[in-house]
Amino acid sequence: MLTTTEARPRTIPNFRPYAVSVARVDRLSPTFVRVTFAGAELRHFGTHGLDQRIKIVLPLPGIGITPLDETNWFSAWRTLPDELRNPIRTYTVRAVRSACSEIDVDFVLHGDAGPASRWVQGARIGDELCIVGPDSRGEDPSVGIEWKPGSAKRILMAGDETATPAICSILASLPRSAQGCAFLEVPSESDAVATGAPDGVQVTWLPRGDQAHGSALDPAVRAWTHDFITDAHRGPDVSDVDIDQGILWEVPEPSSRGGELYAWLAGEASVIKTLRRFLVSETRLDRHQVAFMGYWRAGRAEN
Ligand SMILES: Cc1cc2nc3c(=O)[nH]c(=O)nc-3n(C[C@H](O)[C@H](O)[C@H](O)COP(=O)(O)OP(=O)(O)OC[C@H]3O[C@@H](n4cnc5c(N)ncnc54)[C@H](O)[C@@H]3O)c2cc1C
């Protein structure tokens, strides 16, 4: 039994706040800005990569960042008075360099309608904020990773610019023997970058220009599916998802049957919802082999 004078072993949370400051800001392309964040504690940042999501706690004018309790950061944040509660948005870690206590995040520039896109437009070296992410010392540092292909023989990835950091990160980490394809819809052809994908994974950039979100991605996925899907991939019908009432987030655990195909789709919620209907209800792809994620919703702020 521990007495009050004995130190209890500290429980490390799986996902916790890190105090960081901006170390670099690089304009990658018309759409993307890469921000490098540094902070001594980032040496403990979880290192799984892939589509690792994080929360970015953005500064309030004149207040900055209200500190959050390490263990119960979310309830601490929720119970703050309105004037002290910082906006929080979800992003992907594009690179982790634990040895120099740095991480990179690629932000989409989409005007000043939201606190995150507004913040990144004016980001300066030395700006302080808070990032909530995995701790490599926690029991499960894979919290926030949805890429779970199991033993699938072939992969399909599809997403818009908000999913591009995740897709690029996954592509670079695939086994060299991987087979499949990735479709990335971006605003401009100058947004395409080298991905480091294995030879067997065909990467197609789809610049949509002034067209609506999904106008390039949707037909590309349909055409690929038409050529590729066979009865071996077909599963039962499913009901539609109401994206007005909730978020679109369907992320199956790897199938115990070890499917032929694993698909991962993320982007604007109504675009992904339409593709879900096509893939699962019309094409009858087994939903247990597909992750569908609404990364954002046109006309609606996160939260
Ligand atoms: C798991 C996950 C990972 C993500 N990773 C990334 C990432 O690495 N990089 C990245 O840039 N985004 C990423 N996103 C998307 C990002 O969280 C949203 O775009 C978010 O809404 C941006 O916050 P904001 O404060 O700029 O805008 P909000 O305050 O949330 O929204 C304000 C307005 O802007 C619109 N809006 C939001 N995003 C966009 C957009 N991309 N284009 C056009 N209009 C938009 C909204 O519809 C709303 O009308 C990710 C989302 C999830 C769920």
The ligand as an SDF file (V2000), in Angstrom:
LIG
                    3D

 53 58  0  0  0  0  0  0  0  0999 V2000
   -9.2820   14.2350  -38.5770 C   0  0  0  0  0  0  0  0  0  0  0  0
   -9.1830   15.5600  -39.3210 C   0  0  0  0  0  0  0  0  0  0  0  0
   -7.9810   15.9480  -39.8470 C   0  0  0  0  0  0  0  0  0  0  0  0
   -7.8590   17.1680  -40.5530 C   0  0  0  0  0  0  0  0  0  0  0  0
   -6.6570   17.5380  -41.0480 N   0  0  0  0  0  0  0  0  0  0  0  0
   -6.5240   18.7460  -41.6720 C   0  0  0  0  0  0  0  0  0  0  0  0
   -5.2420   19.1920  -42.1340 C   0  0  0  0  0  0  0  0  0  0  0  0
   -4.1980   18.5340  -41.9230 O   0  0  0  0  0  0  0  0  0  0  0  0
   -5.1730   20.4000  -42.7820 N   0  0  0  0  0  0  0  0  0  0  0  0
   -6.3070   21.1860  -42.9690 C   0  0  0  0  0  0  0  0  0  0  0  0
   -6.1960   22.2840  -43.5380 O   0  0  0  0  0  0  0  0  0  0  0  0
   -7.5190   20.7740  -42.5240 N   0  0  0  0  0  0  0  0  0  0  0  0
   -7.6420   19.6000  -41.8730 C   0  0  0  0  0  0  0  0  0  0  0  0
   -8.8710   19.2030  -41.4060 N   0  0  0  0  0  0  0  0  0  0  0  0
  -10.0370   20.0550  -41.6900 C   0  0  0  0  0  0  0  0  0  0  0  0
  -10.1690   21.2220  -40.7020 C   0  0  0  0  0  0  0  0  0  0  0  0
  -10.3760   20.7260  -39.3990 O   0  0  0  0  0  0  0  0  0  0  0  0
  -11.3910   22.0650  -41.1080 C   0  0  0  0  0  0  0  0  0  0  0  0
  -11.2040   22.6170  -42.3820 O   0  0  0  0  0  0  0  0  0  0  0  0
  -11.7080   23.1450  -40.0950 C   0  0  0  0  0  0  0  0  0  0  0  0
  -13.0590   23.5070  -40.2580 O   0  0  0  0  0  0  0  0  0  0  0  0
  -10.8410   24.3930  -40.2430 C   0  0  0  0  0  0  0  0  0  0  0  0
  -11.1800   25.2890  -39.1970 O   0  0  0  0  0  0  0  0  0  0  0  0
  -11.3960   26.8510  -39.4490 P   0  0  0  0  0  0  0  0  0  0  0  0
  -11.3200   27.4720  -38.0960 O   0  0  0  0  0  0  0  0  0  0  0  0
  -10.4520   27.3150  -40.5000 O   0  0  0  0  0  0  0  0  0  0  0  0
  -12.8640   26.9500  -40.0210 O   0  0  0  0  0  0  0  0  0  0  0  0
  -14.2710   26.7270  -39.2490 P   0  0  0  0  0  0  0  0  0  0  0  0
  -14.4580   27.7610  -38.1780 O   0  0  0  0  0  0  0  0  0  0  0  0
  -14.3880   25.3220  -38.8060 O   0  0  0  0  0  0  0  0  0  0  0  0
  -15.3050   26.9940  -40.4290 O   0  0  0  0  0  0  0  0  0  0  0  0
  -15.5860   28.3330  -40.8790 C   0  0  0  0  0  0  0  0  0  0  0  0
  -16.1490   28.2380  -42.3020 C   0  0  0  0  0  0  0  0  0  0  0  0
  -15.1290   27.7820  -43.1730 O   0  0  0  0  0  0  0  0  0  0  0  0
  -15.5860   26.6570  -43.9140 C   0  0  0  0  0  0  0  0  0  0  0  0
  -14.4320   25.7620  -44.1350 N   0  0  0  0  0  0  0  0  0  0  0  0
  -13.7860   24.9850  -43.2290 C   0  0  0  0  0  0  0  0  0  0  0  0
  -12.7690   24.3300  -43.8080 N   0  0  0  0  0  0  0  0  0  0  0  0
  -12.7740   24.6920  -45.1070 C   0  0  0  0  0  0  0  0  0  0  0  0
  -11.9630   24.3610  -46.2260 C   0  0  0  0  0  0  0  0  0  0  0  0
  -10.9200   23.5220  -46.1300 N   0  0  0  0  0  0  0  0  0  0  0  0
  -12.2420   24.9410  -47.4260 N   0  0  0  0  0  0  0  0  0  0  0  0
  -13.2820   25.8070  -47.5710 C   0  0  0  0  0  0  0  0  0  0  0  0
  -14.0850   26.1640  -46.5330 N   0  0  0  0  0  0  0  0  0  0  0  0
  -13.8220   25.6220  -45.3200 C   0  0  0  0  0  0  0  0  0  0  0  0
  -16.6850   26.0270  -43.0630 C   0  0  0  0  0  0  0  0  0  0  0  0
  -17.5940   25.3190  -43.8620 O   0  0  0  0  0  0  0  0  0  0  0  0
  -17.3260   27.2500  -42.4210 C   0  0  0  0  0  0  0  0  0  0  0  0
  -18.2820   27.8040  -43.2810 O   0  0  0  0  0  0  0  0  0  0  0  0
   -9.0080   17.9990  -40.7060 C   0  0  0  0  0  0  0  0  0  0  0  0
  -10.2340   17.6000  -40.1270 C   0  0  0  0  0  0  0  0  0  0  0  0
  -10.3210   16.4000  -39.4570 C   0  0  0  0  0  0  0  0  0  0  0  0
  -11.6500   16.0050  -38.8380 C   0  0  0  0  0  0  0  0  0  0  0  0
  1  2  1  0
  2  3  1  0
  2 52  2  0
  3  4  2  0
  4  5  1  0
  4 50  1  0
  5  6  2  0
  6  7  1  0
  6 13  1  0
  7  8  2  0
  7  9  1  0
  9 10  1  0
 10 11  2  0
 10 12  1  0
 12 13  2  0
 13 14  1  0
 14 15  1  0
 14 50  1  0
 15 16  1  0
 16 17  1  0
 16 18  1  0
 18 19  1  0
 18 20  1  0
 20 21  1  0
 20 22  1  0
 22 23  1  0
 23 24  1  0
 24 25  2  0
 24 26  1  0
 24 27  1  0
 27 28  1  0
 28 29  2  0
 28 30  1  0
 28 31  1  0
 31 32  1  0
 32 33  1  0
 33 34  1  0
 33 48  1  0
 34 35  1  0
 35 36  1  0
 35 46  1  0
 36 37  1  0
 36 45  1  0
 37 38  2  0
 38 39  1  0
 39 40  1  0
 39 45  2  0
 40 41  1  0
 40 42  2  0
 42 43  1  0
 43 44  2  0
 44 45  1  0
 46 47  1  0
 46 48  1  0
 48 49  1  0
 50 51  2  0
 51 52  1  0
 52 53  1  0
M  END
$$$$
